[in-house]
Amino acid sequence: METQNVTLSLPKELLRQAKHLAIEQGTSLSGLLVQLLKEATKSKDEYVEAREHHLALLNNLDLGTEGKAGWTRGDLHVRQPGQTVC
């Protein structure tokens, strides 16, 4: 894998904590950042894929209404005489 150096500006306390975390995980700070960035981009890719899949399912969903509601809001909210609203 080809790599490229980057320069980061981090708050000193965050950098200190990140170095400790890298040591605890037995890796370098660079390795820790690579791992975290891979996880973040993988998560984003999986979200986009799942969203596209579910939108395709919705587009193919047939409710038998041909895209038109056969009722009005009032039809759905008809109240019986004496019925109270909570």
DSSP file (Angstrom, degrees, kcal/mol; ACC not computed):
  #  RESIDUE AA STRUCTURE BP1 BP2  ACC     N-H-->O    O-->H-N    N-H-->O    O-->H-N    TCO  KAPPA ALPHA  PHI   PSI    X-CA   Y-CA   Z-CA
    1    1 A M              0   0    0      0, 0.0     2,-0.3     0, 0.0     0, 0.0   0.000 360.0 360.0 360.0 128.3    0.0    0.0    0.0
    2    2 A E        -     0   0    0      1,-0.0     2,-0.3     2,-0.0     0, 0.0  -0.571 360.0-160.8 -76.4 139.4    1.4    3.4   -1.0
    3    3 A T        -     0   0    0     -2,-0.3     2,-0.4     2,-0.0    -1,-0.0  -0.796  10.8-158.0-120.2 162.8    1.4    5.9    1.8
    4    4 A Q        -     0   0    0     -2,-0.3     2,-0.2     2,-0.0    -2,-0.0  -0.997  21.8-121.6-140.3 136.2    1.7    9.7    2.0
    5    5 A N        -     0   0    0     -2,-0.4     2,-0.3     2,-0.0    -2,-0.0  -0.502  29.9-173.7 -76.1 144.6    2.8   11.8    4.9
    6    6 A V        -     0   0    0     -2,-0.2     2,-0.5     2,-0.0    -2,-0.0  -0.939  20.0-131.0-133.5 158.2    0.4   14.4    6.3
    7    7 A T        -     0   0    0     -2,-0.3     2,-0.4     2,-0.0    -2,-0.0  -0.946  24.7-170.2-111.6 130.3    0.8   17.1    9.0
    8    8 A L        -     0   0    0     -2,-0.5     2,-0.6     2,-0.0    -2,-0.0  -0.903  17.1-149.9-118.5 147.3   -1.8   17.3   11.7
    9    9 A S        +     0   0    0     -2,-0.4    -2,-0.0     2,-0.0     3,-0.0  -0.967  29.6 171.1-114.0 113.8   -2.4   20.0   14.3
   10   10 A L        -     0   0    0     -2,-0.6     2,-0.1     2,-0.0    -2,-0.0  -0.903  41.5 -97.9-122.8 148.8   -3.9   18.4   17.4
   11   11 A P     >  -     0   0    0      0, 0.0     4,-2.5     0, 0.0     5,-0.2  -0.421  38.8-121.5 -60.1 140.4   -4.6   19.7   20.9
   12   12 A K  H  > S+     0   0    0      1,-0.2     4,-2.4     2,-0.2     5,-0.2   0.872 110.4  50.0 -55.8 -42.3   -1.7   18.6   23.2
   13   13 A E  H  > S+     0   0    0      2,-0.2     4,-2.4     1,-0.2    -1,-0.2   0.897 110.8  49.2 -66.9 -39.3   -3.9   16.7   25.6
   14   14 A L  H  > S+     0   0    0      2,-0.2     4,-2.7     1,-0.2    -2,-0.2   0.918 111.1  50.3 -64.3 -42.9   -5.6   14.8   22.8
   15   15 A L  H  X S+     0   0    0     -4,-2.5     4,-2.4     2,-0.2    -2,-0.2   0.914 110.1  50.3 -60.9 -43.9   -2.2   13.9   21.3
   16   16 A R  H  X S+     0   0    0     -4,-2.4     4,-1.9    -5,-0.2    -2,-0.2   0.928 113.0  45.8 -60.6 -45.9   -1.0   12.7   24.7
   17   17 A Q  H  X S+     0   0    0     -4,-2.4     4,-2.3     1,-0.2    -2,-0.2   0.893 111.7  51.8 -65.7 -39.5   -4.1   10.5   25.1
   18   18 A A  H  X S+     0   0    0     -4,-2.7     4,-2.5     2,-0.2    -1,-0.2   0.890 107.9  52.0 -65.0 -39.5   -3.9    9.2   21.6
   19   19 A K  H  X S+     0   0    0     -4,-2.4     4,-2.2     2,-0.2    -1,-0.2   0.912 110.5  48.4 -62.6 -41.9   -0.3    8.2   22.1
   20   20 A H  H  X S+     0   0    0     -4,-1.9     4,-2.6     2,-0.2    -2,-0.2   0.909 110.8  50.8 -64.1 -41.7   -1.2    6.3   25.3
   21   21 A L  H  X S+     0   0    0     -4,-2.3     4,-1.8     2,-0.2    -2,-0.2   0.914 109.4  50.7 -62.0 -43.3   -4.1    4.6   23.4
   22   22 A A  H  <>S+     0   0    0     -4,-2.5     5,-2.8     2,-0.2     4,-0.3   0.910 110.5  49.3 -61.1 -43.1   -1.7    3.5   20.6
   23   23 A I  H ><5S+     0   0    0     -4,-2.2     3,-1.3     1,-0.2    -2,-0.2   0.924 109.1  52.2 -62.4 -44.7    0.7    2.1   23.2
   24   24 A E  H 3<5S+     0   0    0     -4,-2.6    -1,-0.2     1,-0.3    -2,-0.2   0.837 112.0  46.7 -60.2 -32.8   -2.1    0.2   24.9
   25   25 A Q  T 3<5S-     0   0    0     -4,-1.8    -1,-0.3    -5,-0.2    -2,-0.2   0.414 115.2-117.2 -91.3   1.8   -3.1   -1.3   21.5
   26   26 A G  T < 5S+     0   0    0     -3,-1.3     2,-0.3    -4,-0.3    -3,-0.2   0.861  78.1 101.9  68.8  36.7    0.5   -2.2   20.7
   27   27 A T  S   <S-     0   0    0     -5,-2.8    -1,-0.3    -6,-0.1     2,-0.1  -0.827  72.4 -96.2-138.7 177.3    0.7    0.1   17.6
   28   28 A S     >  -     0   0    0     -2,-0.3     4,-2.5    -3,-0.1     5,-0.2  -0.458  37.6-107.6 -90.0 168.9    2.1    3.4   16.6
   29   29 A L  H  > S+     0   0    0      2,-0.2     4,-2.4     1,-0.2     5,-0.2   0.905 124.1  51.1 -61.2 -41.1    0.1    6.7   16.5
   30   30 A S  H  > S+     0   0    0      2,-0.2     4,-2.3     1,-0.2    -1,-0.2   0.920 110.2  48.7 -62.2 -44.3    0.2    6.5   12.8
   31   31 A G  H  > S+     0   0    0      1,-0.2     4,-2.4     2,-0.2    -2,-0.2   0.889 110.4  51.4 -62.3 -40.5   -1.1    2.9   12.9
   32   32 A L  H  X S+     0   0    0     -4,-2.5     4,-2.5     2,-0.2    -2,-0.2   0.921 110.7  47.7 -63.2 -44.4   -3.9    3.9   15.3
   33   33 A L  H  X S+     0   0    0     -4,-2.4     4,-2.5     2,-0.2     5,-0.2   0.888 110.6  51.6 -65.3 -39.0   -5.0    6.7   13.0
   34   34 A V  H  X S+     0   0    0     -4,-2.3     4,-2.4     2,-0.2    -1,-0.2   0.935 111.4  48.1 -61.1 -45.9   -5.0    4.4   10.0
   35   35 A Q  H  X S+     0   0    0     -4,-2.4     4,-2.3     1,-0.2    -2,-0.2   0.929 113.4  46.5 -61.0 -47.2   -7.2    1.9   11.9
   36   36 A L  H  X S+     0   0    0     -4,-2.5     4,-2.2     1,-0.2    -1,-0.2   0.888 113.4  48.3 -65.0 -39.7   -9.6    4.6   13.0
   37   37 A L  H  X S+     0   0    0     -4,-2.5     4,-2.5     2,-0.2     5,-0.2   0.878 110.4  51.6 -69.7 -37.0   -9.9    6.2    9.6
   38   38 A K  H  X S+     0   0    0     -4,-2.4     4,-2.5    -5,-0.2     5,-0.2   0.931 111.4  47.8 -62.5 -44.6  -10.4    2.8    8.0
   39   39 A E  H  X S+     0   0    0     -4,-2.3     4,-2.4     1,-0.2    -2,-0.2   0.907 112.4  49.2 -62.1 -42.6  -13.2    2.0   10.4
   40   40 A A  H  X S+     0   0    0     -4,-2.2     4,-2.0     2,-0.2    -2,-0.2   0.918 114.6  43.3 -65.1 -44.0  -14.8    5.4    9.9
   41   41 A T  H  X S+     0   0    0     -4,-2.5     4,-2.6     2,-0.2    -2,-0.2   0.871 113.7  51.4 -72.4 -35.3  -14.8    5.1    6.1
   42   42 A K  H  X S+     0   0    0     -4,-2.5     4,-2.7    -5,-0.2     5,-0.2   0.920 109.8  50.3 -64.1 -43.2  -16.0    1.5    6.2
   43   43 A S  H  X S+     0   0    0     -4,-2.4     4,-2.2    -5,-0.2    -2,-0.2   0.913 111.8  47.7 -61.0 -43.4  -18.9    2.5    8.4
   44   44 A K  H  X S+     0   0    0     -4,-2.0     4,-2.5     2,-0.2    -2,-0.2   0.921 112.0  49.6 -63.4 -45.4  -19.8    5.3    6.0
   45   45 A D  H  X S+     0   0    0     -4,-2.6     4,-2.4     1,-0.2    -2,-0.2   0.908 111.2  49.2 -61.0 -42.8  -19.6    3.0    3.0
   46   46 A E  H  X S+     0   0    0     -4,-2.7     4,-2.5     2,-0.2    -1,-0.2   0.884 110.6  51.0 -64.7 -38.8  -21.8    0.4    4.7
   47   47 A Y  H  X S+     0   0    0     -4,-2.2     4,-2.8     2,-0.2    -2,-0.2   0.943 111.1  47.2 -62.5 -48.0  -24.3    3.1    5.6
   48   48 A V  H  X S+     0   0    0     -4,-2.5     4,-2.6     1,-0.2    -2,-0.2   0.912 113.3  49.0 -61.3 -43.5  -24.5    4.3    2.0
   49   49 A E  H  X S+     0   0    0     -4,-2.4     4,-2.2     2,-0.2    -1,-0.2   0.924 113.3  46.1 -62.6 -45.0  -24.8    0.8    0.7
   50   50 A A  H  X S+     0   0    0     -4,-2.5     4,-2.5     2,-0.2    -2,-0.2   0.899 112.4  51.2 -65.3 -40.4  -27.6   -0.1    3.2
   51   51 A R  H  X S+     0   0    0     -4,-2.8     4,-2.5     2,-0.2     5,-0.2   0.936 111.2  47.0 -62.1 -47.0  -29.4    3.2    2.4
   52   52 A E  H  X S+     0   0    0     -4,-2.6     4,-2.1     1,-0.2    -1,-0.2   0.899 112.1  51.3 -62.0 -40.7  -29.3    2.6   -1.3
   53   53 A H  H  X S+     0   0    0     -4,-2.2     4,-1.9     1,-0.2    -2,-0.2   0.927 112.9  44.4 -61.5 -46.2  -30.5   -1.0   -0.8
   54   54 A H  H  X S+     0   0    0     -4,-2.5     4,-2.2     2,-0.2    -2,-0.2   0.846 111.0  53.1 -72.0 -33.8  -33.5    0.0    1.3
   55   55 A L  H  X S+     0   0    0     -4,-2.5     4,-2.2     2,-0.2    -1,-0.2   0.887 108.4  51.5 -65.9 -37.5  -34.4    2.9   -1.0
   56   56 A A  H  X S+     0   0    0     -4,-2.1     4,-1.3    -5,-0.2    -2,-0.2   0.905 108.9  51.0 -64.1 -40.5  -34.5    0.4   -3.9
   57   57 A L  H  < S+     0   0    0     -4,-1.9     4,-0.4     1,-0.2     3,-0.3   0.916 110.5  48.9 -61.2 -42.8  -36.8   -1.8   -1.8
   58   58 A L  H >< S+     0   0    0     -4,-2.2     3,-1.1     1,-0.2    -2,-0.2   0.882 107.3  54.9 -65.0 -37.9  -39.1    1.1   -1.1
   59   59 A N  H 3< S+     0   0    0     -4,-2.2    -1,-0.2     1,-0.2    -2,-0.2   0.803 111.7  44.8 -65.5 -27.5  -39.2    2.0   -4.8
   60   60 A N  T 3< S+     0   0    0     -4,-1.3     2,-0.4    -3,-0.3    -1,-0.2   0.404  86.0 117.0 -95.6   1.7  -40.3   -1.5   -5.6
   61   61 A L    <   -     0   0    0     -3,-1.1     2,-0.6    -4,-0.4    -3,-0.0  -0.568  50.2-158.8 -75.7 126.7  -42.9   -1.7   -2.8
   62   62 A D        +     0   0    0     -2,-0.4    -2,-0.1     1,-0.1    -3,-0.0  -0.917  19.9 172.1-111.3 110.6  -46.4   -2.1   -4.2
   63   63 A L        -     0   0    0     -2,-0.6    -1,-0.1     0, 0.0    -2,-0.0   0.395  52.9-115.3 -93.8   1.1  -49.2   -1.1   -1.8
   64   64 A G  S    S+     0   0    0      1,-0.1    -2,-0.1     0, 0.0     0, 0.0   0.636  93.8 102.3  76.0  13.6  -51.8   -1.4   -4.4
   65   65 A T  S >  S-     0   0    0      4,-0.0     3,-1.9     5,-0.0    -1,-0.1   0.464  82.6-131.5-105.4  -3.4  -52.6    2.3   -4.4
   66   66 A E  T 3  S-     0   0    0      1,-0.3     3,-0.1     3,-0.0    -4,-0.0   0.821  72.0 -58.2  52.6  33.9  -50.8    3.2   -7.6
   67   67 A G  T 3  S+     0   0    0      1,-0.2     2,-0.4     0, 0.0    -1,-0.3   0.532 117.5 106.1  79.7   7.1  -49.2    6.0   -5.6
   68   68 A K    <   -     0   0    0     -3,-1.9     2,-0.3     2,-0.0    -1,-0.2  -0.973  66.9-130.8-124.3 131.7  -52.5    7.7   -4.7
   69   69 A A        -     0   0    0     -2,-0.4    -4,-0.0     1,-0.1    -3,-0.0  -0.619   8.9-156.1 -76.7 133.4  -54.1    7.6   -1.3
   70   70 A G  S    S+     0   0    0     -2,-0.3     2,-0.3     2,-0.1    -1,-0.1   0.110  72.6  58.0 -96.0  21.8  -57.7    6.7   -1.4
   71   71 A W  S    S-     0   0    0      5,-0.0     2,-0.3     4,-0.0    -2,-0.1  -0.930  73.2-129.4-143.3 164.6  -58.5    8.4    1.8
   72   72 A T     >  -     0   0    0     -2,-0.3     4,-1.4     1,-0.1     5,-0.1  -0.700  32.9-107.0-110.6 167.5  -58.3   11.9    3.3
   73   73 A R  H  > S+     0   0    0     -2,-0.3     4,-0.9     1,-0.2     3,-0.2   0.902 122.1  55.4 -58.7 -40.9  -56.8   13.0    6.6
   74   74 A G  H >4 S+     0   0    0      1,-0.2     3,-0.6     2,-0.2    -1,-0.2   0.876 102.0  56.3 -61.1 -38.6  -60.4   13.5    7.9
   75   75 A D  H >4 S+     0   0    0      1,-0.2     3,-0.8     2,-0.2    -1,-0.2   0.871 107.7  49.2 -60.2 -36.3  -61.3    9.9    7.0
   76   76 A L  H 3< S+     0   0    0     -4,-1.4    -1,-0.2    -3,-0.2    -2,-0.2   0.677 114.2  45.1 -77.4 -17.4  -58.4    8.6    9.2
   77   77 A H  T << S+     0   0    0     -4,-0.9     2,-0.3    -3,-0.6    -1,-0.2  -0.002  73.1 144.7-119.5  28.5  -59.4   10.8   12.1
   78   78 A V    <   -     0   0    0     -3,-0.8     2,-0.4    -5,-0.1    -3,-0.1  -0.514  35.1-153.7 -68.4 130.4  -63.2   10.3   12.3
   79   79 A R        -     0   0    0     -2,-0.3     3,-0.1     4,-0.0    -2,-0.1  -0.846  11.7-122.6-109.6 144.5  -64.3   10.3   15.9
   80   80 A Q    >   -     0   0    0     -2,-0.4     3,-2.3     1,-0.1     2,-0.0  -0.509  45.6 -84.7 -77.7 151.1  -67.3    8.6   17.3
   81   81 A P  T 3  S+     0   0    0      0, 0.0    -1,-0.1     0, 0.0     3,-0.1  -0.336 118.0  16.0 -56.8 133.7  -69.9   10.7   19.2
   82   82 A G  T 3  S+     0   0    0      1,-0.3     2,-0.3    -3,-0.1    -2,-0.0   0.355  91.5 136.8  84.5  -5.9  -68.8   11.1   22.8
   83   83 A Q    <   -     0   0    0     -3,-2.3    -1,-0.3     1,-0.0     2,-0.3  -0.564  41.8-149.5 -76.1 135.1  -65.3   10.0   22.1
   84   84 A T        -     0   0    0     -2,-0.3     2,-0.5    -3,-0.1    -4,-0.1  -0.737   9.6-125.3-105.4 155.8  -62.7   12.1   23.9
   85   85 A V              0   0    0     -2,-0.3    -6,-0.0     1,-0.1    -2,-0.0  -0.852 360.0 360.0 -98.9 129.3  -59.2   12.9   22.7
   86   86 A C              0   0    0     -2,-0.5    -1,-0.1     0, 0.0    -2,-0.0   0.454 360.0 360.0 -84.5 360.0  -56.4   12.1   25.2
